[in-house]
């Protein structure tokens, strides 16, 4: 299983890591097929405990109960809707709600159309591959950074073209010791550096960018593991597309067997990356290159590096959202930002609710800030060719934010005035709309894991609905929020 195979213990050797990764094929076409089959095979082995079965059973009972309640309460729903139509406020609510539903469904159909047009770029030959610098910033990762560095050096990428830089951002645990252990084992294949004190991920990356010598810069989080062919697949678009300025990797969850939250999010990640970002890639406008795995053309980075490191929001230095900020600044230069479905990375995510909502809050605050930044150039002639698709992606982002407060208030009002009707109709909506990610995951991987999409939708709707409005209200706040998690053992 993926978690056990890829999360190496400190005593594991590079050879052990190589055995756990799938064998790279010579053919670039078969490379993507084998990579997809390997991930599919691994995830097909997922184990269901009694706790997992209980959670899924509870999910289906809630959804079926909600659908049955809507059927049984039809007279009450009709009465409520008729009473609304007799008031101006009710009519406005009906019109606005219908517009939002039509917009959402039309946008989803547009994304689906783009998805079917998407094809990842096949890996180029060793001779064509550009020189590459991989930068791994680390903070309180302990032995996991060791496994990350081993997986990178085990990549099927010409060693003479690969520069690996690891930077300890003033960790308070034994991260530096594990970096030194990796250095002892890997020798000149890795260079390690230590920040004098914790300055944040952006500053660690900044130091790495200035030390980098490759034509392509790759950033990898220190709690992540890459597949054997990930790096070559990730950087190949820079060879085949001169307009490519950045490439987003395909992020999956590494600790998906350790807790229910990672298991749910793994299914969500598949839909977010392999469906949404595939569609965005067709437009050359992936909105965010993930910190877990991203690649950048060196000239594109150096062109915006001073602005990026000195970025501020409402007069305060920005210490979050470095990945979305870099993506925006590269798009602004006229470059395309693509997604490589065949470049897999497995990364750890929070296993507890307290850490998860902090991570989501940080992401949403970054979205607020960077949507504002993107709006400053997206409606100008920022690059050649069609820009309407990119602008529509931004409009959809704004629709999500602008409707956050009205929907939040409507939710509270309905929950107080018509609790049974609201909860039952919400559960029915989850059953309907979550079926798309369920079907998508089941089609690509396996059906048993796909059902976690239903559980995640219930969890998010009733447990994390407040994240977006809260993040908008506190967008000026600084802080990583999850950087001070208990140190890993």
VOPAGU-2260 file (C-alpha; in pm, 1 decimal, decimal comma):
REM VOPAGU-2260
SITE   aa  ch    i         X         Y         Z
SITE  UNK   A    0       0,0       0,0       0,0
SITE  UNK   A    1     118,9     349,4     -78,7
SITE  UNK   A    2     159,2     475,0     274,6
SITE  UNK   A    3     363,7     180,1     392,9
SITE  UNK   A    4     569,6     152,9      75,7
SITE  UNK   A    5     665,8     516,8      43,8
SITE  UNK   A    6     704,0     643,6     399,5
SITE  UNK   A    7    1052,6     512,0     461,2
SITE  UNK   A    8    1209,8     462,9     798,5
SITE  UNK   A    9    1546,1     631,5     859,3
SITE  UNK   A   10    1729,5     303,8     807,2
SITE  UNK   A   11    1573,6     241,1     465,5
SITE  UNK   A   12    1810,6     262,2     174,1
SITE  UNK   A   13    1774,0     421,4    -165,3
SITE  UNK   A   14    1753,4      73,0    -310,2
SITE  UNK   A   15    1451,1      -0,4     -91,3
SITE  UNK   A   16    1282,1     313,1    -223,4
SITE  UNK   A   17    1359,6     208,4    -577,8
SITE  UNK   A   18    1190,1    -126,6    -527,5
SITE  UNK   A   19     873,5      43,9    -403,5
SITE  UNK   A   20     846,6     271,6    -704,8
SITE  UNK   A   21     726,9     133,5   -1038,9
SITE  UNK   A   22     980,0      69,3   -1314,4
SITE  UNK   A   23    1016,4     350,2   -1568,1
SITE  UNK   A   24     948,1     243,8   -1926,1
SITE  UNK   A   25    1148,1     363,4   -2225,0
SITE  UNK   A   26     844,0     473,5   -2417,2
SITE  UNK   A   27     710,3     815,4   -2314,3
SITE  UNK   A   28     355,9     707,5   -2391,1
SITE  UNK   A   29     375,6     395,4   -2177,4
SITE  UNK   A   30     530,7     606,3   -1898,8
SITE  UNK   A   31     200,3     779,7   -1825,7
SITE  UNK   A   32       3,7     456,8   -1854,8
SITE  UNK   A   33     229,3     270,2   -1613,3
SITE  UNK   A   34     228,3     559,6   -1365,7
SITE  UNK   A   35    -149,3     572,7   -1366,5
SITE  UNK   A   36    -178,4     195,5   -1330,7
SITE  UNK   A   37      67,8     195,4   -1038,1
SITE  UNK   A   38    -127,4     454,8    -844,1
SITE  UNK   A   39    -450,4     277,0    -933,2
SITE  UNK   A   40    -315,1     -58,8    -810,6
SITE  UNK   A   41    -188,9      89,4    -486,5
SITE  UNK   A   42    -514,1     261,6    -403,9
SITE  UNK   A   43    -712,2     -47,7    -490,0
SITE  UNK   A   44    -545,6    -217,1    -190,3
SITE  UNK   A   45    -687,2      28,1      63,2
SITE  UNK   A   46    -809,3    -137,8     382,5
SITE  UNK   A   47   -1147,4     -66,8     541,2
SITE  UNK   A   48   -1163,4     -87,7     920,3
SITE  UNK   A   49   -1481,4    -105,0    1126,4
SITE  UNK   A   50   -1449,8     266,7    1186,0
SITE  UNK   A   51   -1433,3     334,2     812,1
SITE  UNK   A   52   -1733,1     112,3     742,0
SITE  UNK   A   53   -1929,2     277,4    1022,4
SITE  UNK   A   54   -1852,3     623,1     880,0
SITE  UNK   A   55   -1955,3     527,6     528,3
SITE  UNK   A   56   -2268,8     352,4     652,4
SITE  UNK   A   57   -2362,0     662,1     851,1
SITE  UNK   A   58   -2301,3     875,1     542,4
SITE  UNK   A   59   -2541,4     671,9     330,3
SITE  UNK   A   60   -2804,5     660,8     602,7
SITE  UNK   A   61   -2794,3    1040,4     625,1
SITE  UNK   A   62   -2812,0    1088,8     248,9
SITE  UNK   A   63   -3088,1     835,5     194,2
SITE  UNK   A   64   -3273,6     974,2     494,6
SITE  UNK   A   65   -3243,0    1324,2     351,6
SITE  UNK   A   66   -3373,9    1217,7      12,3
SITE  UNK   A   67   -3664,5    1028,1     172,8
SITE  UNK   A   68   -3747,5    1328,5     392,4
SITE  UNK   A   69   -3762,4    1557,5      90,4
SITE  UNK   A   70   -4004,6    1315,4     -74,5
SITE  UNK   A   71   -4223,9    1289,8     235,4
SITE  UNK   A   72   -4217,2    1663,3     305,7
SITE  UNK   A   73   -4319,4    1778,1     -40,9
SITE  UNK   A   74   -4633,0    1959,9      87,1
SITE  UNK   A   75   -4423,1    2161,5     332,3
SITE  UNK   A   76   -4169,9    2248,2      62,9
SITE  UNK   A   77   -4447,8    2362,2    -171,1
SITE  UNK   A   78   -4603,5    2573,3     101,9
SITE  UNK   A   79   -4271,8    2736,9     185,1
SITE  UNK   A   80   -4195,4    2812,1    -181,3
SITE  UNK   A   81   -4542,8    2956,9    -243,5
SITE  UNK   A   82   -4512,4    3183,2      58,7
SITE  UNK   A   83   -4177,0    3310,1     -70,2
SITE  UNK   A   84   -4314,8    3388,9    -414,2
SITE  UNK   A   85   -4573,7    3616,0    -255,2
SITE  UNK   A   86   -4301,9    3848,7    -125,5
SITE  UNK   A   87   -4052,2    4069,9    -307,6
SITE  UNK   A   88   -3765,4    3928,9    -101,8
SITE  UNK   A   89   -3871,2    3575,7    -187,7
SITE  UNK   A   90   -3888,1    3653,1    -559,6
SITE  UNK   A   91   -3544,2    3813,4    -551,8
SITE  UNK   A   92   -3407,7    3512,1    -367,8
SITE  UNK   A   93   -3563,3    3278,7    -625,2
SITE  UNK   A   94   -3422,4    3475,0    -920,7
SITE  UNK   A   95   -3075,1    3507,3    -771,8
SITE  UNK   A   96   -3071,9    3141,6    -668,0
SITE  UNK   A   97   -3177,1    3031,0   -1016,0
SITE  UNK   A   98   -2907,7    3247,3   -1174,2
SITE  UNK   A   99   -2637,7    3106,3    -948,4
SITE  UNK   A  100   -2748,5    2750,1   -1018,0
SITE  UNK   A  101   -2751,7    2807,9   -1394,4
SITE  UNK   A  102   -2410,7    2975,9   -1379,9
SITE  UNK   A  103   -2265,7    2694,8   -1172,6
SITE  UNK   A  104   -2402,2    2420,4   -1396,2
SITE  UNK   A  105   -2290,2    2603,4   -1711,2
SITE  UNK   A  106   -1941,3    2653,6   -1569,7
SITE  UNK   A  107   -1921,1    2286,8   -1473,1
SITE  UNK   A  108   -2023,3    2185,5   -1825,0
SITE  UNK   A  109   -1754,1    2416,4   -1965,0
SITE  UNK   A  110   -1491,2    2262,3   -1736,0
SITE  UNK   A  111   -1603,2    1913,5   -1839,9
SITE  UNK   A  112   -1564,7    2007,2   -2206,2
SITE  UNK   A  113   -1210,9    2129,4   -2142,1
SITE  UNK   A  114   -1128,2    1819,3   -1937,7
SITE  UNK   A  115   -1198,0    1591,6   -2234,0
SITE  UNK   A  116    -959,4    1800,7   -2444,5
SITE  UNK   A  117    -673,6    1761,8   -2197,9
SITE  UNK   A  118    -370,3    1542,9   -2262,2
SITE  UNK   A  119     -53,9    1542,5   -2052,5
SITE  UNK   A  120     274,5    1606,5   -2228,3
SITE  UNK   A  121     472,9    1289,2   -2287,5
SITE  UNK   A  122     817,0    1269,7   -2131,4
SITE  UNK   A  123    1100,9    1384,3   -2357,8
SITE  UNK   A  124    1430,4    1201,9   -2400,5
SITE  UNK   A  125    1725,9    1235,6   -2163,4
SITE  UNK   A  126    1907,7    1448,4   -2419,2
SITE  UNK   A  127    1615,3    1691,4   -2445,1
SITE  UNK   A  128    1557,8    1725,6   -2071,2
SITE  UNK   A  129    1666,5    2065,6   -1935,6
SITE  UNK   A  130    1892,6    2107,0   -1636,3
SITE  UNK   A  131    1679,5    2106,8   -1322,8
SITE  UNK   A  132    1719,1    2239,1    -968,3
SITE  UNK   A  133    1492,4    2085,6    -703,7
SITE  UNK   A  134    1443,8    2296,1    -389,3
SITE  UNK   A  135    1312,4    2132,0     -71,0
SITE  UNK   A  136    1232,3    2374,4     213,1
SITE  UNK   A  137    1179,6    2199,5     547,9
SITE  UNK   A  138    1048,4    2296,9     888,4
SITE  UNK   A  139    1000,7    2046,6    1171,1
SITE  UNK   A  140     970,8    1750,8     935,2
SITE  UNK   A  141    1206,2    1516,6    1119,8
SITE  UNK   A  142    1291,4    1195,7     935,7
SITE  UNK   A  143    1030,3    1256,6     663,1
SITE  UNK   A  144    1265,8    1501,0     488,5
SITE  UNK   A  145    1515,5    1215,1     460,7
SITE  UNK   A  146    1261,2    1001,4     271,6
SITE  UNK   A  147    1174,0    1298,8      51,4
SITE  UNK   A  148    1535,7    1353,4     -51,0
SITE  UNK   A  149    1585,8     982,7    -118,7
SITE  UNK   A  150    1280,8     970,7    -344,6
SITE  UNK   A  151    1412,7    1267,9    -543,9
SITE  UNK   A  152    1758,8    1120,9    -597,0
SITE  UNK   A  153    1595,6     793,7    -695,8
SITE  UNK   A  154    1416,6     971,7    -981,5
SITE  UNK   A  155    1469,2     853,7   -1336,6
SITE  UNK   A  156    1630,8    1186,5   -1424,1
SITE  UNK   A  157    1990,0    1223,8   -1550,9
SITE  UNK   A  158    2201,7    1281,8   -1240,8
SITE  UNK   A  159    2431,9    1521,2   -1426,3
SITE  UNK   A  160    2132,5    1744,6   -1502,9
SITE  UNK   A  161    1985,5    1742,8   -1151,8
SITE  UNK   A  162    2077,1    1981,9    -869,5
SITE  UNK   A  163    1912,8    1908,7    -533,3
SITE  UNK   A  164    1899,6    2175,6    -261,3
SITE  UNK   A  165    1748,2    2120,5      84,2
SITE  UNK   A  166    1699,8    2412,7     322,9
SITE  UNK   A  167    1620,7    2380,6     691,7
SITE  UNK   A  168    1409,4    2681,2     786,9
SITE  UNK   A  169    1521,0    2699,9    1149,8
SITE  UNK   A  170    1351,1    2378,4    1261,9
SITE  UNK   A  171    1308,9    2309,7    1632,2
SITE  UNK   A  172    1329,5    1932,5    1598,3
SITE  UNK   A  173    1586,2    1697,4    1442,1
SITE  UNK   A  174    1516,9    1794,1    1080,3
SITE  UNK   A  175    1873,1    1924,2    1033,9
SITE  UNK   A  176    2015,8    1596,9    1162,0
SITE  UNK   A  177    1815,5    1401,4     905,9
SITE  UNK   A  178    1932,7    1638,2     633,4
SITE  UNK   A  179    2290,7    1572,5     736,1
SITE  UNK   A  180    2221,7    1199,4     729,6
SITE  UNK   A  181    2089,0    1233,1     374,9
SITE  UNK   A  182    2399,3    1432,2     283,7
SITE  UNK   A  183    2622,2    1158,1     422,2
SITE  UNK   A  184    2444,8     896,6     214,1
SITE  UNK   A  185    2392,8    1093,6    -106,6
SITE  UNK   A  186    2713,3    1294,6    -107,7
SITE  UNK   A  187    2741,4    1556,7    -380,9
SITE  UNK   A  188    2395,2    1474,4    -512,4
SITE  UNK   A  189    2241,3    1699,8    -247,5
SITE  UNK   A  190    2341,2    2033,9     -96,2
SITE  UNK   A  191    2201,3    2126,2     244,6
SITE  UNK   A  192    2166,2    2469,3     402,0
SITE  UNK   A  193    2033,2    2596,8     732,5
SITE  UNK   A  194    1854,7    2926,3     790,0
SITE  UNK   A  195    1984,1    3113,5    1100,4
SITE  UNK   A  196    1627,5    3119,1    1234,9
SITE  UNK   A  197    1276,2    3042,5    1117,8
SITE  UNK   A  198    1184,3    3297,2     849,4
SITE  UNK   A  199     905,4    3116,0     668,1
SITE  UNK   A  200     876,2    2898,0     359,8
SITE  UNK   A  201     889,6    3192,5     118,6
SITE  UNK   A  202    1231,9    3300,8     243,8
SITE  UNK   A  203    1363,4    2944,0     233,9
SITE  UNK   A  204    1251,9    2913,3    -128,5
SITE  UNK   A  205    1400,4    3254,7    -205,5
SITE  UNK   A  206    1738,6    3136,2     -84,8
SITE  UNK   A  207    1700,7    2822,4    -294,5
SITE  UNK   A  208    1607,9    3016,2    -608,3
SITE  UNK   A  209    1919,2    3229,6    -571,5
SITE  UNK   A  210    2137,8    2920,9    -529,4
SITE  UNK   A  211    1977,6    2736,2    -820,9
SITE  UNK   A  212    2163,9    2685,3   -1148,4
SITE  UNK   A  213    1911,9    2480,3   -1347,7
SITE  UNK   A  214    1704,6    2598,5   -1642,0
SITE  UNK   A  215    1397,4    2476,9   -1453,8
SITE  UNK   A  216    1331,4    2523,6   -1081,5
SITE  UNK   A  217    1122,9    2257,6    -905,1
SITE  UNK   A  218     981,4    2302,5    -555,3
SITE  UNK   A  219     886,7    1999,9    -343,9
SITE  UNK   A  220     747,7    2004,0       9,4
SITE  UNK   A  221     957,5    1817,8     263,8
SITE  UNK   A  222     666,9    1593,8     367,0
SITE  UNK   A  223     622,3    1457,7      15,2
SITE  UNK   A  224     735,1    1159,1    -192,0
SITE  UNK   A  225     767,9    1169,8    -570,9
SITE  UNK   A  226     723,6     882,6    -812,9
SITE  UNK   A  227    1024,9     759,9   -1007,8
SITE  UNK   A  228     924,4     934,9   -1332,3
SITE  UNK   A  229     771,6    1245,4   -1172,2
SITE  UNK   A  230    1053,6    1492,6   -1237,2
SITE  UNK   A  231    1103,5    1408,0   -1603,4
SITE  UNK   A  232     728,0    1422,2   -1666,1
SITE  UNK   A  233     699,0    1748,8   -1474,6
SITE  UNK   A  234     965,5    1939,5   -1670,0
SITE  UNK   A  235     894,1    1800,8   -2018,7
SITE  UNK   A  236     636,9    2073,8   -2105,4
SITE  UNK   A  237     913,2    2335,2   -2087,7
SITE  UNK   A  238    1081,6    2158,6   -2379,7
SITE  UNK   A  239     771,4    2115,6   -2595,7
SITE  UNK   A  240     608,9    2454,1   -2522,3
SITE  UNK   A  241     818,2    2772,4   -2532,6
SITE  UNK   A  242     530,3    2965,2   -2374,3
SITE  UNK   A  243     520,8    2739,8   -2067,5
SITE  UNK   A  244     628,2    2930,5   -1758,7
SITE  UNK   A  245     516,1    2691,6   -1484,5
SITE  UNK   A  246     381,0    2340,7   -1436,9
SITE  UNK   A  247     167,7    2202,0   -1154,0
SITE  UNK   A  248     215,9    1844,8   -1035,9
SITE  UNK   A  249     -53,6    1590,9    -952,8
SITE  UNK   A  250     -94,7    1583,6    -573,5
SITE  UNK   A  251    -222,2    1277,9    -387,6
SITE  UNK   A  252    -243,2    1210,2     -13,9
SITE  UNK   A  253      44,4    1013,8     140,0
SITE  UNK   A  254    -108,5     946,2     482,4
SITE  UNK   A  255    -447,5     841,8     345,6
SITE  UNK   A  256    -459,3     525,8     560,2
SITE  UNK   A  257    -380,2     694,0     891,2
SITE  UNK   A  258    -707,0     879,1     953,2
SITE  UNK   A  259   -1047,2     943,9     800,1
SITE  UNK   A  260    -979,2    1308,6     710,6
SITE  UNK   A  261    -683,5    1226,2     480,3
SITE  UNK   A  262    -885,1     943,7     326,9
SITE  UNK   A  263   -1170,3    1179,1     241,2
SITE  UNK   A  264    -935,9    1445,9     112,1
SITE  UNK   A  265    -755,7    1202,7    -115,0
SITE  UNK   A  266   -1072,7    1162,4    -321,2
SITE  UNK   A  267   -1125,0    1538,8    -315,7
SITE  UNK   A  268    -767,6    1596,2    -435,6
SITE  UNK   A  269    -816,9    1365,0    -732,3
SITE  UNK   A  270   -1117,3    1564,6    -848,8
SITE  UNK   A  271    -950,1    1899,0    -780,4
SITE  UNK   A  272    -632,7    1812,0    -970,2
SITE  UNK   A  273    -720,2    1556,7   -1233,2
SITE  UNK   A  274   -1050,6    1718,8   -1331,5
SITE  UNK   A  275   -1033,5    2089,9   -1245,7
SITE  UNK   A  276    -664,1    2154,6   -1313,4
SITE  UNK   A  277    -673,0    1942,6   -1628,5
SITE  UNK   A  278    -939,8    2177,8   -1762,0
SITE  UNK   A  279    -747,6    2486,0   -1650,4
SITE  UNK   A  280    -437,9    2349,5   -1822,5
SITE  UNK   A  281    -614,8    2343,3   -2159,3
SITE  UNK   A  282    -653,4    2720,5   -2117,8
SITE  UNK   A  283    -288,6    2751,4   -2014,2
SITE  UNK   A  284    -412,9    2903,0   -1690,2
SITE  UNK   A  285    -377,1    2671,5   -1392,8
SITE  UNK   A  286    -449,5    2916,0   -1111,4
SITE  UNK   A  287    -218,2    2764,9    -851,5
SITE  UNK   A  288      95,3    2555,5    -876,8
SITE  UNK   A  289      90,3    2354,4    -551,0
SITE  UNK   A  290     372,2    2382,8    -303,8
SITE  UNK   A  291     390,3    2003,9    -282,6
SITE  UNK   A  292     515,6    1984,5    -642,9
SITE  UNK   A  293     562,6    2261,1    -898,4
SITE  UNK   A  294     811,3    2355,1   -1169,8
SITE  UNK   A  295     903,6    2701,0   -1300,8
SITE  UNK   A  296    1106,7    2832,9   -1591,6
SITE  UNK   A  297    1409,5    2996,9   -1429,6
SITE  UNK   A  298    1380,2    3321,6   -1626,1
SITE  UNK   A  299    1013,2    3356,0   -1528,9
SITE  UNK   A  300    1102,6    3321,2   -1160,4
SITE  UNK   A  301    1397,3    3559,0   -1170,6
SITE  UNK   A  302    1185,8    3821,8   -1351,5
SITE  UNK   A  303     944,3    3844,9   -1058,1
SITE  UNK   A  304    1160,5    3731,3    -766,8
SITE  UNK   A  305    1213,2    4078,7    -609,8
SITE  UNK   A  306     839,4    4151,3    -626,4
SITE  UNK   A  307     756,5    3805,4    -491,3
SITE  UNK   A  308     984,2    3815,8    -187,3
SITE  UNK   A  309     877,5    4173,9    -102,6
SITE  UNK   A  310     505,1    4118,4    -159,0
SITE  UNK   A  311     274,3    4292,3      86,4
SITE  UNK   A  312     -98,1    4295,3     160,2
SITE  UNK   A  313    -258,0    4595,0     330,1
SITE  UNK   A  314      87,8    4721,7     419,8
SITE  UNK   A  315     204,6    4398,6     585,9
SITE  UNK   A  316     463,2    4151,0     447,0
SITE  UNK   A  317     296,0    3845,8     297,7
SITE  UNK   A  318     401,1    3517,1     456,2
SITE  UNK   A  319     138,7    3281,1     309,9
SITE  UNK   A  320      25,4    3179,8     -36,5
SITE  UNK   A  321     372,0    3183,1    -193,0
SITE  UNK   A  322     266,5    2924,4    -452,0
SITE  UNK   A  323     -44,1    3110,3    -571,8
SITE  UNK   A  324     150,5    3439,6    -571,5
SITE  UNK   A  325     427,4    3293,3    -788,8
SITE  UNK   A  326     167,2    3149,0   -1026,2
SITE  UNK   A  327      -3,9    3486,8   -1059,6
SITE  UNK   A  328     321,5    3667,7   -1129,3
SITE  UNK   A  329     416,8    3417,3   -1398,0
SITE  UNK   A  330      73,6    3439,0   -1562,3
SITE  UNK   A  331     106,4    3817,6   -1554,4
SITE  UNK   A  332     425,7    3790,5   -1762,2
SITE  UNK   A  333     226,7    3624,4   -2040,9
SITE  UNK   A  334     342,6    3269,2   -1978,4
SITE  UNK   A  335     116,4    2964,0   -1978,4
SITE  UNK   A  336      78,5    2759,2   -1660,7
SITE  UNK   A  337       9,2    2389,7   -1724,1
SITE  UNK   A  338     -77,1    2073,6   -1530,9
SITE  UNK   A  339      95,4    1737,4   -1570,4
SITE  UNK   A  340    -136,5    1456,5   -1470,2
SITE  UNK   A  341     147,7    1203,6   -1504,1
SITE  UNK   A  342     370,5    1382,6   -1248,1
SITE  UNK   A  343     260,1    1231,7    -917,1
SITE  UNK   A  344     355,8    1347,0    -570,0
SITE  UNK   A  345     228,5    1200,3    -243,9
SITE  UNK   A  346     210,0    1447,2      42,9
SITE  UNK   A  347     103,8    1447,3     407,1
SITE  UNK   A  348    -199,5    1648,4     511,8
SITE  UNK   A  349    -348,6    1724,0     855,9
SITE  UNK   A  350    -521,0    1432,5    1027,2
SITE  UNK   A  351    -711,3    1636,0    1285,7
SITE  UNK   A  352    -990,4    1888,1    1243,5
SITE  UNK   A  353    -803,6    2163,3    1429,4
SITE  UNK   A  354    -511,0    2147,5    1189,0
SITE  UNK   A  355    -729,4    2101,6     882,3
SITE  UNK   A  356    -939,6    2413,3     932,0
SITE  UNK   A  357    -623,3    2616,6     989,2
SITE  UNK   A  358    -480,8    2490,9     659,8
SITE  UNK   A  359    -803,3    2569,9     475,3
SITE  UNK   A  360    -818,6    2914,7     634,2
SITE  UNK   A  361    -464,7    2986,7     515,0
SITE  UNK   A  362    -554,3    2871,8     162,7
SITE  UNK   A  363    -869,0    3083,6     152,9
SITE  UNK   A  364    -690,8    3394,0     279,4
SITE  UNK   A  365    -438,6    3343,1       2,3
SITE  UNK   A  366    -721,3    3307,7    -250,8
SITE  UNK   A  367    -873,3    3637,0    -140,2
SITE  UNK   A  368    -541,3    3819,0    -175,1
SITE  UNK   A  369    -439,6    3661,5    -503,7
SITE  UNK   A  370    -780,4    3698,6    -666,9
SITE  UNK   A  371    -745,3    4069,8    -601,5
SITE  UNK   A  372    -397,8    4066,1    -755,2
SITE  UNK   A  373    -508,7    3862,7   -1057,1
SITE  UNK   A  374    -797,2    4102,3   -1119,9
SITE  UNK   A  375    -543,6    4379,6   -1178,0
SITE  UNK   A  376    -406,2    4214,4   -1493,6
SITE  UNK   A  377    -651,7    3944,7   -1607,4
SITE  UNK   A  378    -880,2    4189,6   -1787,7
SITE  UNK   A  379    -589,2    4354,1   -1966,5
SITE  UNK   A  380    -398,1    4216,1   -2269,1
SITE  UNK   A  381    -154,8    4027,4   -2043,5
SITE  UNK   A  382     -66,9    3769,4   -2311,5
SITE  UNK   A  383    -121,3    3675,9   -2673,8
SITE  UNK   A  384    -413,0    3459,5   -2779,0
SITE  UNK   A  385    -751,4    3407,1   -2618,6
SITE  UNK   A  386    -789,2    3525,7   -2262,4
SITE  UNK   A  387   -1163,5    3473,3   -2215,8
SITE  UNK   A  388   -1124,6    3131,0   -2053,8
SITE  UNK   A  389    -874,5    3264,8   -1800,1
SITE  UNK   A  390   -1107,6    3549,9   -1717,6
SITE  UNK   A  391   -1398,3    3310,9   -1671,3
SITE  UNK   A  392   -1191,2    3109,9   -1422,8
SITE  UNK   A  393   -1131,7    3428,5   -1225,5
SITE  UNK   A  394   -1500,3    3525,6   -1241,9
SITE  UNK   A  395   -1588,7    3185,5   -1097,7
SITE  UNK   A  396   -1342,8    3248,8    -814,1
SITE  UNK   A  397   -1510,7    3580,3    -742,4
SITE  UNK   A  398   -1857,8    3424,8    -755,6
SITE  UNK   A  399   -1746,4    3181,1    -487,7
SITE  UNK   A  400   -1627,8    3464,0    -264,7
SITE  UNK   A  401   -1903,6    3717,9    -328,4
SITE  UNK   A  402   -2178,8    3467,8    -252,3
SITE  UNK   A  403   -2012,3    3343,7      66,8
SITE  UNK   A  404   -2180,7    3590,6     302,4
SITE  UNK   A  405   -2531,8    3584,0     145,7
SITE  UNK   A  406   -2530,7    3204,3     141,6
SITE  UNK   A  407   -2401,7    3194,0     497,3
SITE  UNK   A  408   -2685,1    3421,1     616,1
SITE  UNK   A  409   -2948,2    3227,0     420,8
SITE  UNK   A  410   -2816,6    2905,9     572,1
SITE  UNK   A  411   -2848,7    3042,2     926,0
SITE  UNK   A  412   -3199,4    3177,6     864,0
SITE  UNK   A  413   -3325,5    2853,0     711,3
SITE  UNK   A  414   -3159,3    2645,7     980,3
SITE  UNK   A  415   -3346,1    2844,9    1245,3
SITE  UNK   A  416   -3681,7    2880,5    1068,8
SITE  UNK   A  417   -3706,7    2546,7     884,5
SITE  UNK   A  418   -3442,0    2313,5    1028,7
SITE  UNK   A  419   -3587,3    1985,4     900,8
SITE  UNK   A  420   -3654,4    2118,4     551,4
SITE  UNK   A  421   -3311,6    2277,9     529,3
SITE  UNK   A  422   -3115,1    1975,8     649,5
SITE  UNK   A  423   -3305,2    1727,4     434,4
SITE  UNK   A  424   -3278,3    1939,9     118,3
SITE  UNK   A  425   -2908,4    1999,3     186,2
SITE  UNK   A  426   -2844,0    1625,8     219,6
SITE  UNK   A  427   -3030,2    1562,0    -105,7
SITE  UNK   A  428   -2819,4    1828,0    -278,6
SITE  UNK   A  429   -2502,2    1662,6    -148,6
SITE  UNK   A  430   -2621,1    1326,4    -280,4
SITE  UNK   A  431   -2679,8    1477,1    -625,2
SITE  UNK   A  432   -2382,1    1707,1    -670,1
SITE  UNK   A  433   -2121,6    1488,3    -497,9
SITE  UNK   A  434   -2199,8    1206,0    -736,2
SITE  UNK   A  435   -1977,1    1370,2    -998,3
SITE  UNK   A  436   -1650,8    1337,5    -798,0
SITE  UNK   A  437   -1765,5     991,8    -685,2
SITE  UNK   A  438   -1814,7     879,0   -1044,7
SITE  UNK   A  439   -1489,4    1044,0   -1151,6
SITE  UNK   A  440   -1280,4     869,0    -886,2
SITE  UNK   A  441   -1456,2     536,1    -938,9
SITE  UNK   A  442   -1391,4     554,1   -1312,7
SITE  UNK   A  443   -1020,9     632,8   -1272,2
SITE  UNK   A  444    -935,4     427,7    -963,4
SITE  UNK   A  445   -1186,5     223,7    -762,1
SITE  UNK   A  446   -1543,9     256,1    -652,4
SITE  UNK   A  447   -1505,9     168,5    -283,2
SITE  UNK   A  448   -1274,8     463,9    -211,3
SITE  UNK   A  449   -1488,6     693,1    -428,6
SITE  UNK   A  450   -1770,6     694,2    -173,2
SITE  UNK   A  451   -1557,1     904,7      61,0
SITE  UNK   A  452   -1654,3    1202,9    -155,1
SITE  UNK   A  453   -2002,8    1186,3      -2,2
SITE  UNK   A  454   -1860,3    1181,7     350,8
SITE  UNK   A  455   -1630,6    1471,7     270,9
SITE  UNK   A  456   -1917,0    1682,7     132,6
SITE  UNK   A  457   -2120,3    1632,4     450,3
SITE  UNK   A  458   -1813,6    1705,9     661,0
SITE  UNK   A  459   -1733,9    2026,3     470,7
SITE  UNK   A  460   -2094,4    2149,4     443,0
SITE  UNK   A  461   -2170,1    2120,6     813,1
SITE  UNK   A  462   -1821,4    2152,2     963,2
SITE  UNK   A  463   -1620,2    2386,0     741,7
SITE  UNK   A  464   -1885,8    2607,8     578,7
SITE  UNK   A  465   -1760,2    2905,4     778,5
SITE  UNK   A  466   -1404,3    2897,9     638,3
SITE  UNK   A  467   -1455,9    3122,9     335,0
SITE  UNK   A  468   -1648,4    3404,3     508,9
SITE  UNK   A  469   -1407,6    3393,5     801,8
SITE  UNK   A  470   -1103,1    3401,9     574,1
SITE  UNK   A  471   -1245,7    3697,8     382,2
SITE  UNK   A  472   -1302,0    3888,9     704,2
SITE  UNK   A  473    -948,6    3813,7     825,4
SITE  UNK   A  474    -760,1    3821,3     495,1
SITE  UNK   A  475    -508,5    4071,9     632,2
SITE  UNK   A  476    -393,3    3843,1     911,7
SITE  UNK   A  477     -50,8    3688,5     887,3
SITE  UNK   A  478      72,8    3352,8    1009,1
SITE  UNK   A  479     114,7    3003,1     872,7
SITE  UNK   A  480    -123,0    2862,3    1138,5
SITE  UNK   A  481     -13,2    2499,8    1092,0
SITE  UNK   A  482     363,9    2544,8    1107,4
SITE  UNK   A  483     370,3    2485,0    1482,5
SITE  UNK   A  484     209,1    2141,2    1475,2
SITE  UNK   A  485     341,9    1885,9    1725,2
SITE  UNK   A  486     677,1    1767,1    1604,9
SITE  UNK   A  487     675,5    1443,8    1413,1
SITE  UNK   A  488     833,9    1138,5    1573,1
